[in-house]
Amino acid sequence: MDTMKKDQTILVVDDSPVNIQMLGQLLKNEWTVKVATNGKTALSIANSDDPPDLILLDVMMPEIDGYKICEILKASEATKDIPVIFVTAMSQQEDEAKGLELGAIDYITKPYHASIVKARVRNHLELKQYRDLLKDASLIDGLTGIPNRRRFDEVLSTEWKRSFRDGKPISVLMADIDYFKRYNDHYGHLEGDECLRKVADCLRKTLKRPGDLVARYGGEEFVGIMPMTGEDGAFTIAESFRKAIEAMEIEHIDSPISEVVTISVGVSTMIPSDKVEAEKLVEKADNALYEAKKAGRNQVKKMKNDQEPSKGQEQ
């Protein structure tokens, strides 16, 4: 199978510059190689915004040995899926068993044969590609083809942490198709599904920035994440969503407010702190959506940080 990509990255962790150079020379023609000479650097790279696809990890390391590094990696949600191969001169069965019990996927003993190292690395990278594809498929909404709520939750967690670290605002919008139950009742569920697909595709195409994300939150509700975006910018994006849906002119003759499909949108913006969770941002966007519905629908409302959630929500 010819699916290997040069942009796959291998992190080589070894306190010996000679060993790093040898493995680097062996692998660099097929993969991108990063190096670390200590555990602290290795963990920093693994937790960065561009983590490796595979880690070749020496066991005998100063300060933090390879076993401990592996244990830390596997205990973290952010790094637990990165495959780890131990490369070591230790060859006792109990040493190998310990590494595998900690979550390593393979064990290569020194001195090693270059062809064996490359073959094992290639096999494990191919397996990781398969796992990544399966994971990606599980993060896509089956009906609309855009990210699902699970993917939204993952991205929100990542971007919330990034915004907290950088002291920058992050915005979330919640959008709901107005009177969608009436649409389903009048046109039927097949047409309702087609409407959901058209709305999702329109929202996806309306986003212009690569860092932004729109996902199906459930039913006729959609959600967007806009990192590094203040209140005014988020409101502008939400309004572009509303106008784009209305401009499609999908007939909705049973809507009390319009002859075409429209959406109501709620927007919330926060600068993360250690005193509030990311879920609060979503809660406030949902509350703003409620206010948009209460005010007549087919409009955008933004929620101020000092506003508390309303009770209940119209359907």
LUMTORKE-104950 format. One line per 10 residues: their letters; for each residue x, y, z of C-alpha. Coordinates in steps of 0.001 Angstrom, whole numbers, plus 500000, padded with zeros to 6 digits. Layout:
<atoms>
A	X,Y,Z | ... .
</atoms>
This chain:
<atoms>
MDTMKKDQTI	500000,500000,500000 | 501421,503332,498910 | 499922,505622,501519 | 503012,506699,503421 | 503482,510435,503485 | 506641,512462,503860 | 504802,514785,506224 | 504450,512035,508821 | 506732,512899,511707 | 508894,510660,513880 .
LVVDDSPVNI	510269,511920,517185 | 513579,510307,518133 | 514309,510581,521862 | 517822,509641,523000 | 520420,511346,525175 | 523184,510173,522832 | 523826,512503,519848 | 525441,509570,518018 | 522325,507422,518344 | 520113,510310,517278 .
QMLGQLLKNE	522279,510921,514228 | 522183,507259,513229 | 518414,506963,513470 | 517935,510341,511830 | 520047,509348,508839 | 518159,506074,508605 | 514677,507628,508578 | 514948,511132,507152 | 514545,510164,503490 | 511046,508787,504063 .
WTVKVATNGK	509740,510759,507035 | 510179,514050,508824 | 512380,513520,511876 | 512371,515548,515093 | 514793,514915,517949 | 514932,515332,521715 | 517833,514568,524018 | 515832,514555,527261 | 512396,513694,528553 | 511276,517270,529178 .
TALSIANSDD	511870,518256,525562 | 510231,515068,524316 | 507067,515722,526326 | 506990,519331,525158 | 507130,518283,521503 | 504514,515567,522037 | 502146,518119,523600 | 502754,520817,520984 | 500348,521911,518263 | 502271,519683,515837 .
PPDLILLDVM	502770,516366,517667 | 504692,513456,516142 | 502991,510468,514513 | 505422,508040,516170 | 508006,508181,518949 | 511235,506160,519039 | 512175,506284,522705 | 515376,505252,524452 | 514849,503629,527858 | 518013,504771,529641 .
MPEIDGYKIC	517592,508534,529884 | 518824,511035,532508 | 516334,512702,534863 | 513250,511049,533322 | 513775,507556,531926 | 511946,506190,528904 | 509494,504164,530968 | 508350,507251,532876 | 508085,509281,529667 | 505908,506569,528140 .
EILKASEATK	503762,506420,531266 | 503205,510196,531164 | 502363,510105,527458 | 499808,507320,527882 | 498167,509018,530878 | 497386,512168,528880 | 494329,512417,526630 | 496315,514617,524238 | 499195,512161,523714 | 497882,508698,524571 .
DIPVIFVTAM	497300,507751,520919 | 500869,508495,519779 | 502574,505118,519168 | 505764,504564,521162 | 508552,502159,520166 | 511308,501582,522717 | 514823,501449,521271 | 517262,500154,523868 | 520257,497958,524621 | 518243,496259,527369 .
SQQEDEAKGL	517085,492869,526174 | 515709,491086,529228 | 512179,489768,528787 | 510997,491527,531940 | 512262,494848,530544 | 510348,494309,527323 | 507213,493270,529201 | 507385,496388,531350 | 507536,498627,528293 | 504595,496915,526625 .
ELGAIDYITK	502538,497059,529819 | 503107,500821,529935 | 501583,501153,526479 | 504505,500878,524034 | 503616,499113,520795 | 507028,497616,520021 | 510531,497063,521322 | 513739,497267,519268 | 516997,496181,520858 | 520456,497521,520060 .
PYHASIVKAR	522383,496791,517978 | 519568,496859,515443 | 519333,496121,511738 | 518407,499174,509675 | 515963,497230,507505 | 514114,495908,510571 | 513814,499356,512135 | 512449,500862,508914 | 510009,498003,508395 | 508624,498271,511917 .
VRNHLELKQY	508375,502037,511735 | 506608,501823,508372 | 504129,499219,509635 | 503236,501169,512749 | 502830,504420,510829 | 500487,502692,508383 | 498452,501345,511294 | 498282,504834,512777 | 496984,506183,509477 | 494198,503616,509540 .
RDLLKDASLI	493325,504535,513126 | 493338,508230,512275 | 490995,507625,509334 | 488611,505672,511551 | 488738,508401,514181 | 488077,511088,511562 | 485062,509131,510314 | 483686,508942,513864 | 483912,512734,514140 | 481748,513459,511075 .
DGLTGIPNRR	477976,513773,511161 | 476564,511031,508950 | 473684,513072,507541 | 475278,516440,506801 | 478943,515541,506279 | 480211,518282,508598 | 481868,517708,512003 | 479635,516296,514723 | 479180,517271,518346 | 482022,515030,519494 .
RFDEVLSTEW	484415,516830,517152 | 483081,520184,518345 | 483775,519209,521966 | 487350,518190,521077 | 488095,521395,519180 | 486490,523567,521857 | 488672,521974,524539 | 491826,522542,522470 | 491011,526109,521470 | 489868,527055,524977 .
KRSFRDGKPI	493255,525974,526347 | 495070,527845,523579 | 493076,531029,524209 | 493690,530700,527948 | 497421,530356,527335 | 497529,533329,524951 | 495031,535521,526818 | 492924,535891,523660 | 489134,535827,523199 | 487266,532837,521809 .
SVLMADIDYF	483709,532895,520483 | 480996,530275,520044 | 477775,530605,518085 | 474664,528469,518264 | 472326,528442,515271 | 468894,526861,514997 | 466681,526446,511918 | 463527,528420,512605 | 460361,526340,512895 | 462051,523239,511578 .
KRYNDHYGHL	459413,520950,513089 | 456821,522689,510953 | 459089,522225,507936 | 459297,518485,508613 | 455570,518208,509180 | 454737,520011,505937 | 457384,518676,503533 | 458200,515314,505114 | 461335,513944,506765 | 463196,513231,503511 .
EGDECLRKVA	462905,516883,502515 | 463774,517794,506092 | 467011,515820,505847 | 467815,517509,502539 | 467207,520896,504155 | 469634,520029,506950 | 472273,519039,504388 | 471828,522289,502441 | 472021,524421,505583 | 475129,522568,506821 .
DCLRKTLKRP	476872,522953,503459 | 476008,526643,503326 | 477365,527263,506827 | 480546,525351,506002 | 481131,527348,502820 | 480398,530646,504565 | 483336,530173,506957 | 486423,531785,505446 | 489138,531266,508056 | 490845,527855,508337 .
GDLVARYGGE	490849,527945,512154 | 487064,528321,512423 | 484776,525309,512662 | 481077,524657,512202 | 479471,521428,513416 | 476057,519843,513762 | 475171,520007,517430 | 472051,517885,517218 | 468701,517919,515427 | 468350,521215,513559 .
EFVGIMPMTG	470957,522965,515714 | 474437,523927,514541 | 477396,525313,516444 | 480501,527239,515468 | 483872,527913,517086 | 485838,531041,516237 | 489242,531130,517970 | 491035,534431,518521 | 487784,536242,517705 | 486247,539080,519692 .
EDGAFTIAES	482586,539937,520158 | 482224,542189,517107 | 483989,539773,514775 | 481893,536852,516014 | 478687,538837,515539 | 479720,539663,511960 | 480331,535983,511197 | 477014,534988,512765 | 475180,537601,510718 | 476868,536311,507549 .
FRKAIEAMEI	475514,532860,508455 | 471998,534217,508864 | 472082,536121,505570 | 473585,533186,503651 | 470837,530800,504777 | 468117,533279,503926 | 469700,533917,500517 | 469387,530221,499580 | 465622,530775,499440 | 464632,527270,500510 .
EHIDSPISEV	460850,527348,500506 | 459182,527183,503933 | 455568,528199,503428 | 454547,526994,506892 | 456936,529359,508701 | 455149,532172,510586 | 458007,534604,509956 | 459197,534011,506381 | 458428,532208,503145 | 461945,530724,503137 .
VTISVGVSTM	464117,528803,505618 | 465825,531082,508153 | 468007,530621,511210 | 468316,532270,514591 | 471832,532644,516010 | 473229,533224,519483 | 476805,534386,520045 | 479008,534337,523131 | 482569,535585,523562 | 484935,535096,526499 .
IPSDKVEAEK	488589,535362,527417 | 489201,532058,529252 | 490310,532036,532861 | 491015,529355,535433 | 487744,530230,537177 | 485403,529170,534370 | 485019,526106,532144 | 484583,526076,528367 | 481035,524760,528826 | 480076,528202,530172 .
LVEKADNALY	480838,529701,526762 | 478472,527224,525098 | 475834,527841,527763 | 475923,531567,527105 | 475704,531080,523333 | 472690,528839,523873 | 471147,531504,526074 | 471755,534122,523366 | 470034,531805,520877 | 467033,531693,523195 .
EAKKAGRNQV	466991,535496,523233 | 467094,535582,519411 | 464097,533236,519273 | 462211,535197,521903 | 462805,538412,519945 | 461151,537029,516802 | 463718,534698,515182 | 465731,535153,511967 | 468201,537346,513818 | 471458,537306,515769 .
KKMKNDQEPS	471817,538017,519474 | 475033,538211,521455 | 475331,537440,525140 | 477229,539701,527453 | 479554,538037,529953 | 477561,539325,532919 | 474254,537948,531648 | 472932,534797,533265 | 471272,531981,531327 | 467535,532175,530843 .
KGQEQ	465261,529396,531980 | 464011,527070,529264 | 464109,527538,525534 | 461483,527735,522816 | 461337,525057,520173 .
</atoms>
